[in-house]
Amino acid sequence: MTTASQESARWARRFVPAAERAPVRLLCLPHAGGSASYFHPLARLLDTRVDVLAVQYPGRQDRRLEPCIDDIRVLADAAFEALRPVLDRPVALFGHSMGATLGFELARRIEAADEANPVRLFASGRRAPATQGGDLVHRFDDDRLLGELASLSGTDVRVLGDEEMMRSVLPAIRADYKAAESYRLTEQVRLRCPITALAGDADPKASLDDVRAWQRHTTAEFDLRVYPGGHFFLAEHGQAIVQLITEQLTVCTA
């Protein structure tokens, strides 16, 4: 029988053990095709100021034998139940691309359950929930899907050059794209927590207007930060983003 703490450990990765005692916890949610390790550099830069827990989705790395989940709401349900044990202190969410939509749905579940309400949602490189829809990348054949990944510059070129490795992870990538692209929000939903939206000024996947539309999804403060770069602008602006996270979470938990 799996205990709640074991299930939580299956879903969350802590790269800086000394940060466990930090006053605020940041749940980081990867992009489509991404894994928890994507947030390793962010965790190291934040060191012990924030307890970073990077979420590992089923179907990749050490969870590669588990079935992938190709529905955002189903993934949010599973993640929420698994992560309840780590909601024992102020918690914020940081999601990039698909992870931002998942962060929104996870925040909805936390608020509805009256758990430790999220102190902030950081939505990075993603159109607002009400503007989703239209993309069909998950229906591309394998070669075209790999081409899409290469064009966004978010996958290590060494991995892209290893055909066997790429073929092995394509099911997880395709499932993630399906989850992100099939997501629809038909009702007007606003979180109680503040939202900070982050955007790359040359991101082909999320225009500034679509990112700015996150403002419609909170009854609290909204902040938009724009950085030079494309879809994976985070890689180029780590220090600036760490400073932003630190400043805003310090205010939220003061």
C-alpha positions in Angstrom: 0.0 0.0 0.0 1.4 3.4 -1.0 1.3 6.1 1.8 0.5 9.7 1.1 4.1 10.7 1.7 5.4 8.0 -0.8 2.9 9.2 -3.4 4.0 12.8 -2.8 7.7 11.8 -3.3 6.8 10.0 -6.5 5.4 13.3 -7.9 7.9 15.9 -6.5 11.6 16.4 -6.8 13.6 18.5 -4.3 17.1 19.5 -5.7 18.2 21.5 -2.7 17.5 19.5 0.5 18.5 22.3 2.8 15.7 24.4 1.4 13.0 22.1 3.0 12.7 24.5 6.0 12.2 27.6 3.9 9.1 29.6 4.8 7.5 29.3 1.3 7.3 26.4 -1.1 7.3 26.7 -4.9 5.7 24.0 -7.0 7.3 24.0 -10.5 5.3 22.5 -13.4 7.2 21.6 -16.6 6.3 22.4 -20.2 5.0 19.7 -22.6 7.6 17.0 -23.0 9.5 18.4 -20.0 10.5 16.8 -16.8 11.2 17.9 -13.2 14.9 18.3 -14.0 14.1 21.3 -16.2 13.8 23.3 -12.9 17.1 22.2 -11.4 18.9 25.4 -12.4 16.1 27.5 -10.9 16.2 25.6 -7.6 20.0 26.0 -7.4 19.7 29.8 -8.0 17.0 30.1 -5.3 19.2 28.0 -2.9 17.6 27.9 0.5 15.3 31.0 0.2 12.4 29.0 -1.3 11.7 25.3 -1.1 11.4 24.3 -4.8 9.6 21.1 -5.6 9.6 20.3 -9.2 6.7 18.1 -10.4 7.5 14.9 -12.3 4.6 13.9 -14.6 4.0 10.2 -15.3 5.6 8.7 -18.4 9.1 10.2 -18.2 12.5 9.6 -16.6 12.1 7.6 -13.5 8.3 7.4 -14.1 8.7 6.3 -17.8 6.9 3.0 -17.2 3.7 4.7 -16.0 0.9 5.6 -18.4 1.0 9.1 -19.7 -1.9 11.4 -18.9 -3.2 13.3 -21.9 -5.9 15.5 -20.2 -5.0 18.6 -18.2 -7.9 18.2 -15.7 -7.1 14.5 -15.1 -3.4 15.4 -14.6 -4.4 18.3 -12.2 -6.7 15.9 -10.2 -3.9 13.4 -9.8 -1.2 16.0 -9.0 -3.4 17.7 -6.4 -4.2 14.4 -4.5 -0.5 13.4 -4.6 0.8 16.8 -3.5 -1.6 17.5 -0.6 1.0 16.6 2.0 3.3 19.4 0.8 0.5 22.1 1.1 1.4 22.5 4.8 2.9 26.0 4.4 2.5 29.0 2.1 2.8 27.6 -1.5 3.2 29.3 -4.9 3.0 27.7 -8.3 5.4 28.3 -11.3 4.3 26.7 -14.5 6.0 27.1 -17.9 4.0 26.6 -21.1 1.6 23.7 -20.6 2.7 23.8 -16.9 1.1 27.2 -16.6 -2.3 25.9 -17.6 -1.8 23.0 -15.2 -0.7 25.4 -12.5 -4.0 27.3 -13.0 -6.0 24.1 -12.7 -4.0 23.0 -9.6 -4.6 26.4 -8.0 -8.3 26.0 -8.6 -8.3 22.7 -6.7 -6.2 24.0 -3.8 -8.6 27.0 -3.4 -11.7 24.9 -3.7 -10.5 22.6 -1.0 -9.6 25.5 1.3 -6.1 24.1 1.7 -3.2 26.5 2.3 -4.3 28.9 -0.5 -1.7 29.6 -3.1 0.1 32.8 -2.4 0.8 33.4 -6.2 0.7 31.8 -9.6 3.6 32.4 -11.9 2.3 31.7 -15.5 5.2 31.6 -17.9 5.2 31.4 -21.7 1.5 30.5 -22.0 -1.6 32.0 -23.3 -4.3 32.6 -20.7 -6.7 29.8 -20.1 -9.7 31.4 -21.9 -7.6 31.9 -25.0 -6.5 28.3 -25.5 -7.3 26.2 -28.5 -6.5 25.8 -32.2 -3.1 24.0 -32.2 -2.9 20.4 -33.5 0.8 19.5 -32.9 -0.2 16.3 -31.1 -1.5 15.0 -34.4 1.8 15.5 -36.3 3.7 12.5 -37.5 6.9 11.7 -35.5 9.3 13.6 -37.8 7.1 16.7 -37.9 6.7 16.6 -34.1 10.5 16.4 -33.6 10.8 19.4 -36.0 8.4 21.4 -33.8 10.5 20.6 -30.7 13.7 21.7 -32.5 12.1 24.9 -33.7 11.3 26.0 -30.1 14.9 25.4 -28.9 13.8 23.9 -25.6 15.3 20.5 -26.1 19.0 19.7 -25.6 20.5 19.4 -29.1 22.3 16.2 -27.9 19.0 14.6 -27.2 17.5 15.8 -30.5 20.4 14.1 -32.2 19.8 10.8 -30.5 17.0 9.3 -32.6 16.6 6.2 -30.3 16.2 8.4 -27.3 13.8 10.8 -29.0 11.6 8.0 -30.2 11.4 6.6 -26.7 10.1 9.8 -25.2 7.8 10.7 -28.1 4.7 9.1 -26.4 5.1 11.4 -23.4 5.6 14.5 -25.6 2.6 13.6 -27.7 0.4 13.1 -24.7 1.5 16.4 -23.2 0.8 18.3 -26.4 -2.7 16.6 -26.6 -3.4 17.6 -23.0 -2.3 21.2 -23.6 -4.0 21.6 -27.0 -7.3 19.9 -26.1 -7.8 22.1 -23.0 -10.8 24.4 -23.0 -12.1 26.8 -20.4 -15.7 27.6 -21.2 -16.7 29.3 -17.9 -15.4 32.5 -16.3 -12.9 31.4 -13.6 -10.9 33.7 -11.4 -8.4 32.7 -8.8 -8.2 34.5 -5.4 -4.4 34.5 -5.6 -2.3 37.0 -7.5 -1.0 36.1 -10.9 2.4 37.0 -12.4 2.5 36.3 -16.1 6.0 36.0 -17.8 6.5 36.3 -21.5 9.2 36.2 -24.2 8.8 39.2 -26.6 9.5 36.9 -29.6 7.6 33.8 -28.4 5.8 32.2 -31.4 3.5 30.3 -29.0 2.2 33.0 -26.8 1.6 36.6 -28.0 1.9 39.4 -25.5 -1.9 40.1 -25.8 -2.6 36.4 -25.0 -0.3 36.4 -22.0 -1.7 39.7 -20.8 -5.2 38.0 -20.8 -4.2 36.1 -17.6 -5.3 39.3 -15.9 -8.9 38.1 -16.4 -8.3 35.1 -14.2 -7.6 36.7 -10.9 -9.5 38.8 -8.4 -6.2 39.9 -6.9 -3.1 41.6 -8.2 -1.8 41.0 -11.7 1.7 41.6 -12.9 3.1 41.1 -16.5 6.9 40.8 -17.0 8.3 40.6 -20.6 11.8 39.4 -21.4 13.8 39.3 -24.6 13.6 35.9 -26.2 11.5 33.1 -27.6 9.4 30.4 -26.0 12.2 29.2 -23.7 13.3 32.7 -22.6 13.7 31.3 -19.0 17.1 29.9 -19.9 18.5 33.3 -20.7 17.1 35.2 -17.8 17.5 32.9 -14.8 19.0 35.5 -12.4 16.3 38.1 -13.2 13.5 35.6 -12.8 15.0 34.4 -9.5 15.0 38.0 -8.3 11.4 38.4 -9.3 10.3 35.2 -7.5 12.2 36.1 -4.4 10.8 39.6 -4.2 7.2 38.6 -4.8 7.2 35.6 -2.5 8.8 37.6 0.2 6.0 40.1 0.0 3.3 37.4 -0.1 4.6 35.7 3.0 5.6 38.7 5.1 
